[in-house]
Amino acid sequence: MRLVNVAETVLFSQMAKMSTKDCKCDCERCKLDIAAIALNNLPPSYVVSTEGEVVRSVSNQLKVDVQRELDLAKKKVCGKPHHERC
């Protein structure tokens, strides 16, 4: 058994489909900064899951909230990355 933050699971699923081509940088650091900012603005939503079990009960509202926070975080990070390489 393990604890799973459903918001985090949804966030990384949506990030995999998200385009960062309009960003100055597409590095792993910037992607993780986007994830961190978005997750810090979302309430945690933990469930207990068996190892390998797919979390099925994801509300449409959670998906919308996650996408909204991802879009806001992407604007922040793309506008001002936290490193000098960009």
Residue pairs with C-beta under 8 A, 6 or more apart in sequence:
1 48
1 49
1 50
1 51
2 48
2 49
2 50
2 51
3 46
3 47
3 48
3 49
4 46
4 47
4 48
4 49
4 55
5 44
5 45
5 46
6 45
6 46
6 47
6 55
6 57
6 58
6 62
7 39
7 42
7 43
7 44
7 45
7 62
7 65
7 66
8 39
9 55
9 58
10 58
10 62
10 63
10 66
11 35
11 38
11 39
11 42
11 66
11 69
11 70
12 35
14 63
14 66
14 67
14 70
15 31
15 34
15 35
15 70
18 70
18 74
20 26
20 30
20 31
20 74
20 78
22 78
23 30
23 74
23 77
23 78
23 81
24 78
24 81
24 86
25 78
25 81
25 83
25 85
25 86
27 83
27 85
29 81
29 82
29 83
30 77
30 78
30 81
30 82
30 83
30 86
33 73
33 77
33 81
33 82
34 70
34 73
34 74
34 77
35 73
36 73
37 69
37 72
37 73
37 76
37 77
38 66
38 69
38 70
38 72
38 73
39 69
41 69
41 72
41 73
42 65
42 66
42 69
45 62
47 55
47 57
49 55
